[in-house]
Amino acid sequence: MTLRWTVNLEDRAYRRPFIIARGVLPGVTCLIAVVQDGAFIGRGEAEPHESDRTVAKVMLAEAREFLGQYGGALDRALLHRLLPAGPLRNALDCALWDLAAKQAGRGIADLTGIALPPRLPVTATVSLDMPKVMAAEARDKAADASLLKLKLGGGVAEDSARVAA
C-alpha cells in the first residue's frame, strides 16, 4: 500500500510565557508529520525554531515538496539518504518509527533493541523572572527533574540573586 502523508504547523502555547534574555516566547510552532498505511497511523513532530514562525513555514513548504516527490514509497533508508539531519528529517523519521511500532504491535525501544534505563534523566528549564518567582518554579520542577537549567539575563547582581533563590 502507498503511504499517505500530511504535514502541518501547530502552534502550542506555553502554560505561561517563557522568558529568555532575548525576549518572551508565548509558545512554540511545531511541524507535525502524520503518515498513514491502511489502518495504521504514525506521528512525528519537530520544532523548526523556537521563536521564528517564518522558519517553520519554510520547513512546511520543504516537507510538502519532499513528500510530493517521495512520500508514497518513503522508508527510513531513503529518508536518511535524501535529507540531511535536522528538524524536518526528525519529524518524518519519528512518524515512520511510530508507524512501524504500531504495525508491529510493539514499542519503538523493542523494535530497535535498545534497553531503556528505568528512569531517564530529565532537565527542566526555569524561565527568566524575579528571583522569588524563579525559586518557586524551580521548586515545582525539581520534583520531576534531575537537573535544573536557569535562564539568566540581568546584571551580575540580579542574576546572582536569581541563582541564590
N, C-alpha and C positions, 0 to 999 in steps of 0.2 A: 504494500500500500504506500502511496505517496504521502510524505509528511506535509501537514498544513501548519503554517506559522502565522502568528500575529505578533506584532511588536507595537508598543505604545509607551507614552510617557505617563507617569503617575506622580502627582505632587502629594507629598506626605508632610503634614505639619508636625513639628515637634510639640510635645506637651507644653513646653514653654520655650520661648526663643533661646537659641544657643548663641552665646556671645563669645567672640574671639577678638583678638587685638585689632583686626582689620575691619570688624563690623559685626552686625547682628544677623543671624541666619534664622528665619522663621520656620524653615523646613528644608526638605530636600526633594529634588526631582529625580526619579528613578526610571531607568529603561526597563520595561517589563517584557520578557520574551515568553511566549506560550507556543508549544509545539504539540500537535495532536496527531496520533496514529490510531485510527479507529476509535475505540472507547477510551484509550489511554491518553492522558494529558500531562505534559511536563511543563514546569515553570522555572524560569530563571530571572534574575534581575541584576542590575548594576547601577552604581551611582556614577554617572559620567563626570560630574564636577559638583562640588559642594555648594557653590553659590552662583553658577553661571548657567542659566537655562538655555542660552544660545548654544553652548557646547552640547547640551542634551538634545536639542533639536537637530543639530548636525549629525549626531550619532544615530538618531532615529532615522534620518534620511539614508545614512550609510547602511544601516541594518536592513531597511526595506529594499534598497538596491541589491545588496548582497543576497538576501533571501529570495528576491525575484529571480536571480540567476541560479542559485544553488540549493535553495531551501527544500525542494521536494525530495532530493536524494542526499541531503546533508547527513554526514555522520561525523563523529569526533575526529577521526583521522583527517578527513578532508577539511574540516573546520580549522584544525591546527596547522594544516599545510597552507591554507589560503589567508588566514587572518593573523596579524601579529597579536602577541599577548596584550591585553588591555581590557577595559570595561565591556566593550562590545563582545569580544570573544568569550569573556567570562559569563555574560548573561546567556548567550546561546549554548555554551558548554554546560552550564548548570541546568538549563532546560532539557538538554539531551540526557544528562545523567539522571535527572528526576524522571524522565520518561522511561528510561531503561530500568530504573528501580521499580517503577510501578508495573511495567510489563512483566518483570521477573517476580514480583511479589516479595521483594527483599529490600533491605536498606542499602544506601549507597556505600556505606562502610563495608558491608558484607560483600557487595559486588566487587569492590576494589581489593578486598583482603586486608584492609587497614584496620588494625586493632585500636580502638579508641580508648583513651585513658578514662578512668571512672569519672573524673571531673576535669573539664578543660579550664585552663586559667582564663579569667575574664578581666579585661581592662575597662574601666569606666572613666569617662571624661567629665570633669566638673567645669561648668561654664563660668566665664569671667563675670564677676559681680562683686558686691560688697563682701568683706571678709565674713561677716556673720551668715550671709546667705550662702556663700560657698561652703562654709563649715557645715551648715545644715544639709546641703546637698551631698557633701562628702559622707556624712554620717548615714544618710539614706542609701547611698550607693555602696558603701563599704560592706554591707551585709552580703551582697552578691558578687563583689569584685575582689580579685586577687591583688589588683594594682589600681591605684587612682592616678589619673593624669589631670593636672591642674592647668587651666588656661590662664595665662597672666598677660598683662599688657599695660600696667600703670608704671609709675616710677618705682625705684628700688624700695622706698618706704612702704608704698601701697602694696606692692607685690610681697614684700616680707610679711606684712600683716596678714595677707591672704594665706600664705603658706603656714604661718604660725597658727591661724584659726583652724 
